[in-house]
Amino acid sequence: MGHSSARAVTEGVALAPKNRKKLQWFPILNTLFLITAALLCVLPLIHIIALSFSSSPAAAAGYVKLWPVDFTLASYKYTASREAFWQSMLVSLERIAVGTPMNLFLTIIAAYPLSKEAGSFRFRMVYAWIFFITMLFHGGLIPWYVTIRQYHLLDSIWALVLPGAVPVFSVVLLLNFFREVPKELEEAAVMDGASHWTTLWRIYVPISKPALATLALFSMVEHWNSWFDGLLLMNNPGHYPLQSYLQTIVIQQNLANMTRDELLNLALISDRTLKASQIFLGSLPIIMAYPFLQKHFVKGIVLGSVKG
């Protein structure tokens, strides 16, 4: 037994350097994979930016790759002269300004009671299943549209923000985050005479800033990227959010809303460079907002998705 044990220890010591060498390859391969994934995300955007600053002949000939050819601002000047583009951007900004605070407020007041134990909130599981079922089943497009029409919300900003006012996925993340808050903090607040409302806004919300920043980013991106509901619920093209407007220009190529002068100017500009400039301008606000929320993103998504 002693001889075999010594032999096993010797073999383990001999194999240890080889295992360490294998483990050293993982960070390298992982780094290469992440760099490749990042390039696959960034390079198309760089190509769009280069295309938007290139001349019409260069874009039409396919010469533009990752750097502008025959640099020009003609597409941006034309986009800036379009009132419909800026009107749709204002609608999208209004949608974010109204929808994001509404999403956060309703998420907070829904997640707080659902984070309690069954002894503190008797019908917690009933309400939790009601929320969860909405993630699996949907009434359908026609009932959804009829409901919004019956409430006289069509062609208004409320048609864009009220149907998705309570994002259930965000509620699930935040209630798990609330469960990680030490119970001693709430017990101390109760002993001092604090109500549930005071405990929520004075204790839970201030220490949940990473999770709330993550949910705010989710909400902003969701509102900014939504286009289908704008096409269905807005009867007046002047009320389209930006993504709905870009969908009609870039995908459907609906030029019916353009004036005669705008059509003449469009004939002098490449369709590809014009689309590229509008796509980049449409992405710019979210690109600018993301760095301010990114530092909270990883911490918020991890703490809100794992319950110890």
Buried (B, 14 or more C-beta within 10 A) or exposed (E): EEEEEEEEEEEEEEEEEEEEEEEEEEEEEEEEEEEEEEEEEEEEEEBBBBBBBBBBEBBBEEEBEEEBBEEBEBBBEBBEEBEBBBBBBEBBBBBBEBBBEBBBEBBBBBBBBBBBEEEEBEEBEEEBEEBEEEEEEEEEEEEBBEEBEEEEBBEBBBBBBBBBEBBBEBBBBBBBBBBBBEEEBBEEBEEEEBEBEEBBBEBBBEBBEBBBBBBBBBBBBBBBBBBEBBBBBBEEBBBBBBBBBBBBBBEEEEEEBBEEEBEEBBEEBBBBBBBBBBBBBBBEBBEEBEEEBEEBBEBBBEBBEEEE
